[in-house]
């Protein structure tokens, strides 16, 4: 099975061509806010290097995020367009799962994080050796991530992966490692999921966004009358 895989969820994007288990070509690049104009040319270059055409591919696999709103949308739209025009299969893969699968052989519990808002990340927790999270990804304060991971995974020795791993408050028992999703791992997970569940519907395939929790609000300021009353009580 020949697959073109993309992940455009982070600052470092990835394109790969895979045949079965064999990686034919992989290109990882920083998009510098020019993803829409750069991605088609990089895909064309990768195809030339692999001596393939889009028509010769069997399927497309694409990272669904979560991550950059615009970046994920560009990658998903491009993969869906190719699949629809060429009559090929398409499968969406969690970008977080792809990062976790890259270290699944280590057997250690893994935390994958991507930026959300200031002092917040989207986090997913993985048992050692697995590429499916133990629960749905959620937005956490950077100061909460390791405590939540320890509680959910039942272990305090953790490997934290992600482009924003350095945001996490350091802990002697946690290893923080900068990482981005690789298209090769998107392809391999896509192959497995195609065999089990079949392709996604081109019409309904959509990026995976994780909504942040409601903004915490402070109690309303006391009214002028209340303030005057407080003054009266105080003399």
C-alpha positions, 0 to 999 in steps of 0.5 A: 500500500502506497500512502502519502502522509501529511502532518501540518499541526505544528511549527514543524510540518512533515510529508512522507511517502510510505510503501508498506512498512518502507519509508520512501521519502520524508521531509520535515520543514518549518513552514514560517507562516507560508504553509499554503504556498510551500506545501504543494511544492514540497509534496511535488518534490517528495513524489519526484524523489520517490518516483511516484505520481499522485495517481499511483498512490493508494491512499492519503493519511493526514494528521487531524491535530489538535494543533495550529488551527490554520495549519491543520485545516490546510493539511486536511483540506489538501488531503481531502481534495486529492482523495476526492479528485483522484478517487482515493481513500483518505484516513485521518489520524490524531497528531498526538497519537502519532507522536506517542507511537514514535516512542511506543517501543520504550514502554514508558508512560507518555504525555503528549502536549501541544500549545493552547493558550498562554500557560495552557496546553492540550495534553493526552496521556498514554500507557507504555507501549500504546498509541491510543490515549487513556482518555480524550485530550484536554486543556490543562494549565502547564502547572497541572499537567504532571500531577494529572498525568501521575493520577491518570497513569498511576506512575510518576516517571513520565516522558513528555513530548511536544513542541511546547514540552519545555513549557511544563514545570520541570520535575526530577522524574519527568523527561521533557523532550521537544518533538513534532509529529512525523508523517511516517508515523501518521502513515503507519497508524493510517495503514493500521486503521484503514485495515481495521475501520476502512477509510474516512468519509471525505465529506465529513473528515474534519480537524480535531479541535479541543475546546478550552474550558470556560474562562474563569471569571472573578466574582462581580465587583461590589456595587457602589451601594454595597461599598457605601454600606460597608463604609457605614458599618465600619464607621 
